[in-house]
Amino acid sequence: MKSIARFCGNCSCGCPELFVDASAPAERQVVITDDFGQKVEMSLDQLGSLVEAAKTGALDDLALTG
């Protein structure tokens, strides 16, 4: 797997990370790990949908800080 990005916030609990695994089946090539060792697998198309939603502002309310 190739690391693409690490998403570190303001905690000391670890950092989620985004990987691409070109050797995996197409529907599982994108892997996102969380701070606790769990993972989500998705296709590049699904990641593209997520990126598009972020670009259009559809996810802005999720990123509100308190």
C-alpha positions as CSV (number, residue, x, y, z in Angstrom):
1,M,0.0,0.0,0.0
2,K,1.1,3.5,-0.8
3,S,0.5,6.2,1.8
4,I,-1.2,9.2,0.2
5,A,-2.1,11.5,3.1
6,R,-2.0,11.6,6.9
7,F,-4.8,13.6,8.7
8,C,-3.6,14.7,12.1
9,G,-5.9,16.7,14.3
10,N,-5.5,18.3,17.7
11,C,-5.3,15.2,19.8
12,S,-2.6,12.8,20.8
13,C,-4.5,9.7,19.8
14,G,-2.9,9.0,16.5
15,C,-3.6,10.0,12.9
16,P,-6.0,8.6,10.3
17,E,-4.3,7.8,7.0
18,L,-5.2,7.4,3.4
19,F,-3.6,4.7,1.3
20,V,-4.0,3.3,-2.2
21,D,-3.4,-0.4,-2.8
22,A,-3.1,-0.9,-6.6
23,S,-2.8,-4.7,-6.1
24,A,-6.3,-4.9,-4.3
25,P,-9.5,-5.6,-6.2
26,A,-10.9,-2.4,-7.7
27,E,-13.7,-2.0,-5.1
28,R,-11.1,-2.1,-2.3
29,Q,-8.1,-0.1,-3.6
30,V,-8.6,2.9,-1.3
31,V,-7.9,2.3,2.4
32,I,-8.5,4.8,5.1
33,T,-7.3,3.8,8.6
34,D,-8.4,5.5,11.8
35,D,-6.7,6.3,15.1
36,F,-7.6,2.9,16.5
37,G,-6.4,0.5,13.8
38,Q,-9.8,0.1,12.1
39,K,-10.1,0.6,8.3
40,V,-12.5,1.5,5.6
41,E,-12.0,0.2,2.0
42,M,-13.5,1.7,-1.1
43,S,-13.1,2.1,-4.8
44,L,-11.3,5.0,-6.5
45,D,-14.8,6.1,-7.8
46,Q,-16.2,6.2,-4.3
47,L,-13.2,8.3,-3.1
48,G,-13.8,10.6,-6.1
49,S,-17.4,11.1,-4.9
50,L,-16.2,11.9,-1.4
51,V,-13.6,14.4,-2.7
52,E,-16.3,16.0,-5.0
53,A,-18.6,16.4,-2.0
54,A,-15.8,18.1,0.0
55,K,-15.1,20.4,-2.9
56,T,-18.7,21.5,-3.3
57,G,-19.0,22.3,0.4
58,A,-21.4,19.5,1.1
59,L,-19.3,18.3,4.1
60,D,-18.5,21.7,5.6
61,D,-21.0,21.4,8.5
62,L,-19.2,18.2,9.6
63,A,-15.9,20.1,10.1
64,L,-17.3,22.7,12.6
65,T,-15.0,23.2,15.6
66,G,-16.3,23.8,19.1
